Amino acid sequence: MKFLKTIFEFPPLVKILIVLLVLGTGWFTFRSIKTSSTQTARYQTAVVEKGTLTVVVNASGQVTSQNSAAVDTQASGVVTKVFVENGQKVISGDKIAELDLDLVGKQRSSQAQASYLASKNNLETAKINYYALQSDLLTNWKEFMDISQSSLYENSDKTPNTANRELPEFMTVNNDWLGAEAKYKQQENVVKQSQTALNSSWLSYQHTSSTIFAPISGTVTGLSLQKGLIITAQSNTSGTATSQKIASIKTDASPVIQVNLSQIDTPKVKVSNKATITFDAFPGKSFTGKVISIDTIGSVSSGVTTYPAVIILDTKVPDVLSNMTAIANIITQVKDNVLLVPVSAVQTQSGESLVRVIKNGQPQQVVVETGLSSGVQYEIVSGLKEGDTVVTGTSTTPSTRQTSGQTQSPFGGFGGGGFIRR
């Protein structure tokens, strides 16, 4: 109290300053709130269950054009007739269109025709020689048989007299027959070669002919020719005539997809493996197929090795077109009635596979033996049983709690308004 009396004896200005100081102290001295944060762990879990594990290899690729062929030509000129239309069925050799050839087209056609006629003459010459050699073969064979069956060169029991057959007379006749036979067989190959050359020259002639023919049987697609349109001559940089496509003919064969396998996945995939295929062009739809071939030679591009695999669809899908992008899931293994857990439940430590199992509300770590993996699930061979709850992940939830305390004013009482009582 003596201290308070002394204060009131101060001059007014000093008393005002003291009051302001007390009020400021009361404003900044308050009940403190202490907030502390804690982190509560929450576990994401899954139940161990029995099911079917499907192991797949993912690969992407494109639809190939193995169920269609191009209708092309090296002819040039004005279209005078169109014999077919899109969607029409044709057979190999049917007329597609006819042209009034221009000068370049006529020149190319004449050259192709001359080559065809020359090939035809070569084949006839090869056949003439073939027949002549066949006659020589038969003559020499008859002479050989006559001498070989004589008593000088054949024993009474019809076995060869090997000693006498070493004589020059017999060896000469024998060699003549063998030589005639060799020439005859060689000429057979010459005839086949001449026939192949004739076929090739005929196809070249057809490519330059004023009439365009269907190369295979099927359905016409992509035809844009109209009467009066001009087809110009095409050639490469060296001046050699090249073909140009005017339409396609599609068969009823199921579409074929070529996908590229990595060098890690290739050993896992086998011919006849089933596959599911999706296309960017058909969202929400999937198709089934099977692997029909794997190119184990592979190719390297930018240091990356890939191995092409061919998949054929199980059904005919007319809407699937050449060069469409496809994604294939190739099924390499299927196991039924196995214990399954998500891959996120399995951790590897020191070469062991570990899983946290919830027991009495708390996770306990156990060692397990894993089998196959689908990339989404693991097969559990031992260490768990059906119905166990395993931890697949952990998340934390922040929580807060408050504690309060009081700070005394230097003038007695508790912090607050800095009230002074006389």
Secondary structure, 3 states (H helix, E strand, C coil): CHHHHHHHCCCHHHHHHHHHHHHHHHHHCCCEEEEEEEEEEEEEEEECEEEEEEEEEEEEEEECCCCEEEEEECCCEEEEEECCCCCCEECCCCEEEEEEECHHHHHHHHHHHHHHHHHHHHHHHHHHHHHHHHHHHHHHHHHHHHHHCCCCCECCCCCECCCHHHCHHHHHHHHHHHHHHHHHHHHHHHHHHHHHHHHHHHHHHHHHCCEEECCCCEEEECCCCCCCCEECCCECCCCCECCEEEEEEECCCCCEEEEEEECCCHHHCCCCCEEEEEECCCCCCCEEEEEEEECCCCEEECCEEEEEEEEEECCCCCCCCCCCEEEEEEEEEEEEEEEEEEHHHCEEECCEEEEEEEECCEEEEEEEEEEEECCCEEEEEECCCCCCEEEEEEEEEEEEEEEEECCECCCCCECCCCCCCC
